[in-house]
Amino acid sequence: MTILVVGASGATGRLLVEQLLERGETVKIIIRTRSNLPHAIHNHKNLDIIYGSIGDLSNEQLIKYVESCHVVVSCLGHNLNLKGVFGQPRKLVTDTARRLCHVIKESEPTQPVKYVLMNTTGNSNRDIPETTTLPHRFVIGLLRLLLPPHVDNENAADFFRTAIGRNNEGIEWVIVRPDSLIDATNVSPYTEHPSPVRDPIFDAGETSRINIAHFMSELITDHSKWEAWKGQMPVIYNQP
Ligand SMILES: NC(=O)c1ccc[n+]([C@@H]2O[C@H](COP(=O)([O-])OP(=O)(O)OC[C@H]3O[C@@H](n4cnc5c(N)ncnc54)[C@H](OP(=O)(O)O)[C@@H]3O)[C@@H](O)[C@H]2O)c1
C-alpha cells in the first residue's frame, strides 16, 4: 500500500510516518525544504520525499504524487507562532483537503482512496447529536472569532461531512479527534469514542501524539477498523 502524508514533518506526522514504515508500507511525504525529519526515517528505502510547500504545488504536480496512493493523511496544523496562527495561509488544512480531494477525483482511482484528517475535539461532529454546555459554546464562539486555525479545522471537517459525504465513490474518510496533545515515548493503552466523553474546553483529557499515530496506522492497515470508523470522527484519549 502507498500512503501520502502531508504535515509529515510535524510532531504527530513524523511519528505516523515512522510507524507506517515499521509496518512495511510505502510512504510519500510532501515537506517544506526547511522542515526537519528524524535521521532514521530520512533515508528509509520505502520513503519518497517530495520537497515543496503544499500550497505552491500545481494540480498537475499533485496528481502525479497522488495517483499511485491508496491513502492520504493530513497531519497539517498551523505553526504555533504569530505568523502561523494569524498569517497566511489561513485555510491551510481546508484548502489542502479540497485540492487533494480534487486531484484524487481527477486521477480516477479504481477503488476509493482513504483520507485521514487529523482534527481536534474542539470541533464537534454535526452529523450526530453531540451535546455541549452553554459556556462551551460561548468559548467556541470566541475561538471562531479570534483563532483562524480553529475555523480552519472546523471547515476542513465540514468539507468532508458535507461536500464529500459518506457515499462518495472516489473518497472515503475518517476525521480523527485527539484531545490535548502530549508527547510520549511509547504507545500506551488508549480509548476510542464516536464523540467526546469529557468537555474539551473545561475538562480536557490527554492524547499522546504517538497514540494518535498508532490509531491512524491501525485505521490505514486494518480493514475492519477502517470499516468501523469510516465517515465518522473518532475521539481518542489516553487511558488514565
Ligand atoms: N496541540 C493540541 O493540543 C492539539 C489538540 C488536538 C488537535 N490538534 C491538531 O493536531 C494537528 C497536528 O498537531 P501537531 O502538534 O502534530 O502539529 P505540528 O507539530 O505543529 O505540525 C504541523 C505540520 O503542518 C505543517 N505546516 C504548517 N504550516 C504549513 C504551511 N503553511 N505549509 C505547509 N505545511 C505547513 C508543518 O510543516 P513544517 O514542519 O514545515 O512547519 C508540520 O508538518 C493540528 O491540526 C492541531 O490543530 C492539536
The ligand as a Gaussian input file, in Angstrom:
#p B3LYP/6-31G(d) Opt

LIG

0 1
 N       -1.981000      20.997000      20.298000
 C       -3.007000      20.293000      20.703000
 O       -3.216000      20.034000      21.917000
 C       -3.969000      19.746000      19.710000
 C       -5.053000      19.050000      20.155000
 C       -5.911000      18.463000      19.237000
 C       -5.674000      18.623000      17.890000
 N       -4.611000      19.349000      17.444000
 C       -4.401000      19.440000      15.991000
 O       -3.450000      18.459000      15.623000
 C       -2.826000      18.804000      14.396000
 C       -1.341000      18.446000      14.380000
 O       -0.707000      18.739000      15.607000
 P        0.891000      18.633000      15.747000
 O        1.224000      19.127000      17.099000
 O        1.355000      17.301000      15.299000
 O        1.315000      19.717000      14.638000
 P        2.739000      20.387000      14.310000
 O        3.863000      19.709000      15.013000
 O        2.594000      21.857000      14.531000
 O        2.893000      20.083000      12.741000
 C        2.263000      20.873000      11.796000
 C        2.621000      20.392000      10.407000
 O        1.981000      21.273000       9.449000
 C        2.997000      21.797000       8.573000
 N        2.697000      23.166000       8.173000
 C        2.413000      24.219000       8.976000
 N        2.216000      25.320000       8.235000
 C        2.399000      24.962000       6.948000
 C        2.314000      25.663000       5.692000
 N        2.000000      26.960000       5.646000
 N        2.549000      24.975000       4.565000
 C        2.851000      23.663000       4.599000
 N        2.936000      22.935000       5.748000
 C        2.706000      23.590000       6.897000
 C        4.267000      21.788000       9.382000
 O        5.369000      21.841000       8.496000
 P        6.785000      22.496000       8.929000
 O        7.489000      21.427000       9.725000
 O        7.437000      22.792000       7.635000
 O        6.469000      23.729000       9.745000
 C        4.140000      20.446000      10.121000
 O        4.473000      19.382000       9.269000
 C       -3.143000      20.290000      14.223000
 O       -4.132000      20.378000      13.198000
 C       -3.787000      20.723000      15.504000
 O       -4.813000      21.670000      15.258000
 C       -3.744000      19.904000      18.326000

